[in-house]
């Protein structure tokens, strides 16, 4: 069947379609045809319009004082415009964006007198944002496996150079 998997537009109630169309027609006469498509509107402006109509309706004011149309028809029309703006004008997105958490790590190894690396007492510090621009600093002690770093470099170099005999074997 050709319509399989396609949205069933016939399921949208006629009263919602006609009511939204009446409110959009009024808007067209006032602001021009497709004025919302030219540049779009900031997302929050449209969301505010939807919410104003919804709160008026919730307060028992069924009909808009200016147009005489039902508040819910205006809300549907404004929501349809908002959906169109979201899909076609993403640059109009002026919603508050929560700052993403990020961490800055600072790794400070201890260096011994002989310049060998001692991993058992390293300090890792990082900053994490708290409440906007405030930051808090945390420190943790990092203790990797000792055995990995306890290598006899001289013995390894002798093996690489082909001299795998111990100096004491002479």
N, C-alpha and C positions, 0 to 999 in steps of 0.2 A: 504494500500500500504506500502511495506517495507521501502521505501525511504522517507516516510513522516516525516517531521521535521528534516531531515538531511541536512547538507549544500550541495548545488548544486555546486560541484567542476567543473562541465562543464561550469560554468559561468565565471571562471577565464580565461582570454584571453590566447590563445596558445602562442602568442608572448611574453607575460609576463612570462609564465612558462618556455618556451624554453630559453628565454634570461637569466632568473635567473639561470637556470640549466647550461648554458654555463659559466657564471661567477663563479658559484660554482665549476664546473669542473676545471676551471683554478686555483681556489684557492686550490682545492684538490691536484693538481699536484705540486703546489708551497709549500703548508703547510702540506699536508697529509690528508687522508680521515678522516672526522669527527673530525678534530683537534679542532673545535669549541665546540664539545660536551664533550670532555675530561674534561676540566676545565672551559670552557666558557671564555668570555672576559669581562672586566669591561664594564658596560652598556654605559658609556660615550665614550669609545673607539669606540664601534660599532656605536653609534649615530653620532660621528664625521665623521666616514667613510661614512655613509648615507648622511650626510649634505655636505661633500666635493663633492661627486658625483652629488648631486642635484645642488649645486652652480656652479659647472663646466657646467652642462647642462643649467642652467639659464643664464650663461654668453655666451652661444652659442657654447660651446665645446661639441658636441654631442657624440664624441667617446673618450674613455680612451686612452691616449697616450701609456701606457704600453701594454695593451691587445688588443686594437682595438675594444673592445666590447662597446656597447652603455652605456653611463653613467647611464641611467635609469635602465638598466639590472643589473648593479653593485649595484645600490641603492636598488633595489628589493631584490637582493641576500643578501646584508648586513642587510637589514631590516628583512628578514626571519631569519637570524642568530640571530639578536637581539631579535626577538620574542621568538626563541627557548631558548636563554640564560635566558630571563626573566622568562620563564616557568620552566626551569630546573636548573638554577644556581642563585637563589636569593641572594646568598652570594656575587655575583659580582656587586651588586647594589652600585654604587659609586656616585649616584646623590646627589646634594646638598639637604639637608633636612632642611627646615625652622624650627627653634626652636619653639616648641609649647609654647603658652602662659600659664603661671601658676601663681598662686597667693598664697602668704603667708599671712594669716590673724593673727593679734595679737589683742586679746580682753583684755582690761584693765578696769575692773569695779572699781568704786569709793567705798571705804569702809568708813562707818560712825564711829563715836566714839564708838557706842554701837555694832559695828561689823555687823550691818544690811546692807543689800545690797541695794544700791541706783541705779536703772537702768536708771535714767533719764539723766545722764551725762556720759555715757560710750563713750570711744573713740575706734574706730576700725581703724587700719592702715593696709595697704597691699601694697606689692611691685608688680609692673607690669613691665615686660621687655620691653625695648624700644631700637631699633637699636642694636641688638646683645646682648652684655654683659652689656650695660648701663641699669640702673634701675631707675625708678621714684617711689617715695613714695607718697601715697595718704592717707588722713585721712578723715573720715566721722564721724559725731555724730550719735549715735544709741540711739533712744528713744522708748523703748517698752511701752506697755500699763502700766500705773501706777497701775491701779486697781488690776492687777494680783499679784503684789508684795506687796500690802498693806494688808497683812493678820495679824490678831491678833493671834500670835502663842500661847500665854497663853490660850486664849479662846479655840483654837483648841485642845490643850492638855487636858484641863478640860473636853471637850466633849468626847475625846477618853477614858479618865479614868472613864467615867460614871458620872462625876460630872458636869452636864450641867446647874447647877444653878449659877446665877451671885453672886459674893461676896457681893454685895450691898443688896441682898434680905434677909439677915439674920435679 
